[in-house]
């Protein structure tokens, strides 16, 4: 049956791959991968021999019609990203929207997403939260931070190690250095850790110990 499967992949620990995800990747006609070299290692580990094609932010506009036509003609496809759930700060939205617009079935499997364990681990309120992903690098950053300064829900951000201190400094400036924050890094990997405290305390920690690995920053909302 013609369909697009959205398949989450492990964000670190390969054991977080689900039985269903492996089964789907083995049975579809083709796999769309953000980076075929990265995904090739995963497929090899699980002995998945399905043909794989590159699908990333630099070519997704060009390949969209071709993929849609293949699914329309009865093929099944699976979309994976380098880690986690596709379309969450990764390619996937455009293809999913195109399938919906063409009345093609989309089936998103549950699975790994970095911000969920980071939120739960933080100890901050998680009954209501807002996912911000990556903040604008330059244009629009100040405007966004001014807006978020009034946000009362817990806020989640993705950040790279070399930009973390700068971002924590901006949070202190716009939210106040006493605002509570939790930074989780290398989730599900060997060196996983979560640092909690005020923005000032956590900034001091990473000033003395340079951050490494993938990071999720969880910030308390305004009281």
Secondary structure, DSSP 4 states (H G I P E B T S, - for coil): --EEEE--B-SS-GGGS-HHHHHHHHHSSEEEES-HHHHHHHHHHTT----EEE--TTTHHHHHHHHHHHHHTT-EEEEE-SSB-TTSSSS-HHHHHHHHHTT-EEEEPP---HHHHHHHHH-S--SSEEEEESPPSSTTHHHHHHHHTT--SEEEEEE-GGGHHHHHHHHHHHH-TTSEEEEEESTTSTT-EEEEEEHHHHHHHHHHS---S-EEEEEPPP-
